[in-house]
Amino acid sequence: MISTKGRYALRVMLDLAAHDGFVPLKDIAQRQGISKKYLEIIVRKLVAGKLIIGVSGRSGGYKLCRDPEKYTVGEILERMEGSLAIVSCLAPGAKPCPRAPYCQTLPLWVEYDKMIRGFFYGKRLSDLMKK
C-alpha cells in the first residue's frame, strides 16, 4: 500500500511542476490542503533524494531539479516508500533466496513485480499534469 507520504510527495511534485521558480512551502500546503509540518518531512526526503531543491529566505521555497517529463512516478514513490518490491526476495540488494530454484510461487511474484515497476516507472510526472 502506498502511504500518505508517497501520495503527498506526488502532489508536491505536481504543484511544483505547475509553478515557476521557488514555491514557498506554505503556498503548497494551502493549495494541497496538507499541513505545513507534514510537508516539511516530505520535502526533506525529496531534497535528500535530489528530486527537488530548496532555498531559504524571503524569496525561497522549493522547485524541481529537472523538467517534469524527466521524473518517473516510480522514482518519486520509491524515494518516499522505499522499495516497491512486492516480496522481500525481489527487493534490491536482497540476498538470494535458497528456495528460489524450486519456489513455485516465485514466477508469480516476478511477473507481478514487473507489472508494478513497469506501471510506475512508465508514468512520468508530466503525464499526471495532463489530467
C-alpha positions as CSV (number, residue, x, y, z in Angstrom):
1,M,0.0,0.0,0.0
2,I,1.2,3.5,-0.9
3,S,1.3,5.7,2.2
4,T,0.2,9.3,2.6
5,K,3.9,10.3,2.3
6,G,4.1,8.7,-1.2
7,R,0.8,10.2,-2.3
8,Y,1.5,13.6,-0.9
9,A,5.0,13.6,-2.4
10,L,3.4,13.2,-5.9
11,R,1.1,16.1,-5.1
12,V,4.0,18.3,-4.0
13,M,5.9,17.4,-7.2
14,L,2.8,18.2,-9.3
15,D,2.3,21.5,-7.5
16,L,5.9,22.5,-8.1
17,A,5.7,21.5,-11.7
18,A,2.7,23.8,-12.2
19,H,4.6,26.8,-10.8
20,D,7.7,28.6,-12.0
21,G,10.6,29.5,-9.7
22,F,10.8,28.7,-6.0
23,V,7.5,28.0,-4.3
24,P,7.0,28.6,-0.6
25,L,6.0,25.6,1.4
26,K,3.1,27.5,3.0
27,D,1.6,28.0,-0.5
28,I,1.9,24.3,-1.4
29,A,0.3,23.4,2.0
30,Q,-2.6,25.8,1.4
31,R,-3.2,24.7,-2.2
32,Q,-2.9,21.0,-1.3
33,G,-4.7,21.0,2.0
34,I,-1.8,19.4,3.8
35,S,-0.2,20.6,7.0
36,K,3.0,22.5,6.5
37,K,4.6,20.5,9.3
38,Y,3.9,17.2,7.5
39,L,5.1,18.7,4.2
40,E,8.4,19.6,5.8
41,I,9.1,15.9,6.4
42,I,8.2,15.1,2.8
43,V,10.2,17.9,1.1
44,R,13.2,17.0,3.3
45,K,13.2,13.5,1.8
46,L,12.7,14.9,-1.7
47,V,15.6,17.3,-1.3
48,A,17.8,14.5,0.1
49,G,16.9,12.4,-2.9
50,K,17.9,15.2,-5.2
51,L,14.4,15.4,-6.7
52,I,13.8,19.0,-5.7
53,I,16.0,21.8,-4.4
54,G,15.2,24.2,-1.6
55,V,16.4,27.7,-0.8
56,S,15.9,29.5,2.5
57,G,15.0,33.2,2.8
58,R,12.5,35.7,1.7
59,S,12.2,34.6,-1.9
60,G,13.0,31.0,-1.1
61,G,11.0,27.8,-1.4
62,Y,11.2,24.7,-3.4
63,K,11.4,23.8,-7.1
64,L,12.0,20.8,-9.3
65,C,15.6,19.9,-10.3
66,R,14.5,18.7,-13.8
67,D,11.7,19.1,-16.2
68,P,8.5,17.2,-15.2
69,E,8.9,14.7,-18.1
70,K,12.3,13.6,-16.7
71,Y,10.7,12.3,-13.4
72,T,9.0,8.9,-13.1
73,V,6.3,8.2,-10.6
74,G,8.3,5.2,-9.6
75,E,11.4,7.1,-8.5
76,I,9.3,9.5,-6.5
77,L,7.3,6.8,-4.8
78,E,10.4,4.7,-4.1
79,R,12.1,7.7,-2.6
80,M,9.3,8.1,-0.1
81,E,8.2,4.5,0.4
82,G,11.4,2.5,-0.1
83,S,11.4,-0.4,-2.4
84,L,8.2,-1.1,-4.2
85,A,9.1,-4.8,-4.4
86,I,6.1,-7.0,-3.7
87,V,8.1,-9.6,-1.8
88,S,11.3,-9.3,0.1
89,C,13.2,-11.7,-2.1
90,L,12.8,-9.3,-5.1
91,A,13.9,-6.2,-3.2
92,P,17.1,-4.5,-4.4
93,G,20.1,-5.9,-2.6
94,A,18.2,-8.9,-1.2
95,K,20.2,-12.0,-0.5
96,P,19.5,-14.8,-2.9
97,C,16.7,-17.0,-1.6
98,P,17.7,-20.6,-1.1
99,R,14.2,-21.6,-2.1
100,A,14.3,-19.8,-5.5
101,P,15.3,-22.8,-7.6
102,Y,12.2,-24.7,-6.6
103,C,9.8,-22.0,-5.4
104,Q,6.6,-22.5,-7.2
105,T,5.3,-19.0,-6.4
106,L,8.4,-17.1,-7.5
107,P,7.3,-16.7,-11.1
108,L,4.0,-15.2,-10.0
109,W,5.8,-12.6,-7.8
110,V,8.4,-11.8,-10.5
111,E,5.6,-11.2,-13.0
112,Y,3.6,-9.0,-10.6
113,D,6.7,-7.1,-9.6
114,K,7.5,-6.4,-13.3
115,M,3.9,-5.1,-13.8
116,I,4.1,-2.8,-10.8
117,R,7.5,-1.4,-11.7
118,G,6.6,-1.1,-15.4
119,F,3.4,0.8,-14.5
120,F,5.0,3.3,-12.0
121,Y,8.3,3.7,-13.9
122,G,6.3,4.0,-17.2
123,K,4.4,7.0,-15.9
124,R,6.1,10.4,-15.9
125,L,5.2,13.4,-13.7
126,S,4.3,15.2,-16.9
127,D,1.7,12.5,-17.7
128,L,-0.1,13.3,-14.5
129,M,-0.1,17.0,-15.3
130,K,-2.2,16.4,-18.4
131,K,-5.1,15.1,-16.4
